[in-house]
Amino acid sequence: MSSEGRVHVIDDDEAVRDSLATLLEASGFAVSAYASATAFLGDIEATPSGCVVTDVSMPEMTGLELLRRLSDRLAQFPVIVLTGEADVPTAVEALKNGALDLIEKPYSAETIIAAVRQAMTQLVAQTDRASRRNEAAERVAALSARESEVLAGVVKGHSNKEIARELGISPRTVEAYRANLMMKMEADSLSDLVRMAIEART
């Protein structure tokens, strides 16, 4: 599990921070611990992606402020917020700002480990999607102008005859372009080709 990402534990209480880090390391996670949200954000460009487990009440910057600061990075850093007082407004704000979970202290070892595992699963899925999207975009970018036009027709659900009429070429030529598209895009089926074309745009 540790190979799939790192758990970033952020809590200004040293005893709580160390206890949580020890628990997660014993469960097989790689852990980095920080005494404040600002310390975590200090070198975030060089920080490996992973699950963030942060206390909500901290000096300098609260867990909710950190969540807002990470709004454009939540795919890389899914956030679990820990709070001593799970009041409704805090929970709503945390979830509205993209928190994966909000856990009230004291929590059981099983609860925190399950939440972190869920975050890691989401992180891996996000990474896989991003990788597929990048690969698809690279393949689409390598297509010729005419191949791109034929692909656009395929994505619209047009038949070879309709694409041929649109482009002023013969249906047989469209067939040849479609065969090239399947090979260049490394698609196993028409649905695979369409899926990759759509992924490349997102």
C-alpha positions in Angstrom: 0.0 0.0 0.0 2.8 2.4 0.8 4.1 2.2 -2.8 0.8 3.8 -4.0 1.3 7.0 -2.1 2.2 8.6 1.2 0.1 9.7 4.2 0.7 13.3 5.3 -0.2 13.6 8.9 -0.7 17.3 10.1 -1.4 18.0 13.7 0.1 20.6 16.1 -0.2 18.2 19.0 3.1 16.2 19.0 1.7 13.3 21.0 -1.4 12.9 18.7 0.8 13.3 15.6 3.3 10.7 16.6 0.6 8.3 17.7 -1.2 8.5 14.4 2.0 8.2 12.4 2.9 5.1 14.4 -0.5 3.6 13.8 -0.4 4.2 10.1 3.2 3.0 9.7 2.3 -0.2 11.6 -0.6 -0.7 9.0 1.9 -0.5 6.1 1.7 3.1 5.1 4.6 5.4 4.4 4.0 8.5 6.6 5.3 12.1 6.7 4.4 14.1 9.8 4.0 17.9 10.0 3.5 20.2 13.0 1.5 22.7 11.0 -0.4 23.2 7.7 2.1 25.8 6.7 5.0 23.4 7.1 3.2 20.9 4.8 2.5 23.6 2.2 6.1 24.9 2.4 7.5 22.5 -0.1 4.4 21.1 -1.7 5.8 21.2 -5.2 8.4 18.5 -4.1 5.9 16.6 -1.9 4.9 13.2 -3.2 1.1 12.9 -3.7 -0.8 11.1 -1.0 -3.6 11.2 1.5 -3.6 14.2 3.9 -4.9 13.6 7.4 -5.2 17.0 9.1 -6.5 18.2 12.4 -9.1 21.0 12.0 -8.1 23.2 15.0 -4.5 24.4 14.6 -2.7 27.8 15.0 -1.5 29.6 11.9 -3.7 27.8 9.6 -6.7 25.5 10.3 -7.5 22.3 8.6 -10.4 23.9 6.8 -8.1 26.7 5.5 -5.6 24.1 4.3 -8.5 22.3 2.5 -9.3 25.5 0.7 -5.7 26.0 -0.2 -5.6 22.5 -1.7 -8.7 22.9 -3.7 -7.0 22.6 -7.1 -4.8 19.7 -5.8 -7.4 17.4 -4.2 -6.8 14.8 -7.0 -3.2 14.5 -5.7 -4.0 15.0 -2.1 -7.3 13.6 -0.9 -8.0 15.1 2.5 -9.4 13.5 5.7 -10.2 16.1 8.4 -10.0 15.2 12.1 -12.0 17.2 14.7 -12.6 17.1 18.4 -16.0 18.6 17.8 -17.8 17.3 14.8 -20.4 20.1 14.7 -22.7 20.2 11.6 -21.3 23.5 10.2 -17.7 22.3 10.3 -18.7 19.0 8.7 -20.7 20.7 5.9 -17.9 23.2 5.2 -15.2 20.4 5.1 -17.3 18.3 2.7 -18.3 21.3 0.6 -14.6 22.2 0.2 -13.8 18.7 -1.0 -12.8 16.7 2.1 -13.1 13.0 1.5 -14.1 12.3 5.1 -14.5 14.1 8.5 -13.7 11.9 11.5 -14.5 12.9 15.1 -11.9 12.3 17.9 -11.5 10.0 19.6 -11.5 7.6 16.7 -10.8 3.9 16.6 -7.8 2.6 14.7 -10.1 0.7 12.4 -12.0 3.9 11.4 -8.9 5.9 10.5 -7.2 3.0 8.7 -10.3 2.4 6.7 -10.6 6.1 5.7 -6.9 6.2 4.7 -7.3 3.1 2.6 -10.3 4.6 0.9 -8.3 7.8 0.2 -5.4 5.7 -1.3 -7.8 3.7 -3.5 -9.2 7.0 -4.8 -5.7 8.4 -5.3 -4.7 5.3 -7.4 -7.8 5.6 -9.4 -7.2 9.3 -10.1 -3.6 8.5 -11.1 -4.7 5.7 -13.4 -7.3 8.0 -15.1 -4.8 10.8 -15.5 -2.3 8.4 -17.0 -4.9 7.0 -19.5 -6.0 10.6 -20.4 -2.4 11.6 -21.1 -1.7 8.6 -23.2 -4.9 9.2 -25.2 -4.1 12.9 -25.7 -0.6 12.0 -27.0 -2.0 9.5 -29.5 -4.7 11.9 -30.7 -2.0 14.6 -31.1 0.0 12.3 -33.3 -2.9 11.8 -35.8 -2.9 13.6 -39.2 -5.5 16.3 -39.9 -7.6 13.9 -42.0 -7.4 11.2 -39.4 -8.6 13.7 -36.8 -11.5 14.6 -38.9 -12.5 10.9 -39.4 -12.1 10.4 -35.6 -14.4 13.3 -35.0 -17.0 11.7 -37.2 -16.7 8.4 -35.5 -17.1 10.0 -32.0 -20.3 11.7 -33.3 -21.6 8.2 -34.2 -21.6 8.8 -37.9 -21.4 6.0 -40.4 -18.6 5.6 -43.0 -21.0 6.9 -45.7 -21.9 10.0 -43.6 -18.2 10.7 -42.8 -17.3 10.3 -46.4 -20.0 12.7 -47.5 -18.9 15.3 -44.9 -15.3 15.1 -46.0 -15.8 14.6 -49.7 -14.0 11.3 -49.9 -15.1 7.7 -50.6 -16.5 5.3 -47.9 -13.6 3.0 -48.7 -11.1 5.7 -47.9 -12.9 6.3 -44.6 -12.6 2.6 -43.9 -8.9 2.8 -44.5 -8.6 5.8 -42.2 -10.6 4.0 -39.5 -8.3 1.1 -39.7 -5.3 3.4 -39.3 -7.0 5.1 -36.3 -7.5 1.7 -34.6 -3.8 0.9 -35.1 -2.4 4.4 -34.1 -4.7 4.8 -31.1 -4.0 1.1 -30.1 -7.7 0.6 -29.7 -9.1 -2.9 -29.3 -12.6 -2.0 -30.5 -14.7 0.9 -31.7 -16.0 1.6 -28.2 -12.4 1.7 -27.0 -11.5 4.1 -29.8 -14.4 6.4 -28.9 -13.6 6.2 -25.1 -9.9 7.3 -25.7 -11.0 10.1 -28.0 -13.3 11.4 -25.3 -10.7 11.0 -22.5 -8.2 12.9 -24.6 -10.5 15.9 -24.6 -11.1 16.0 -20.8 
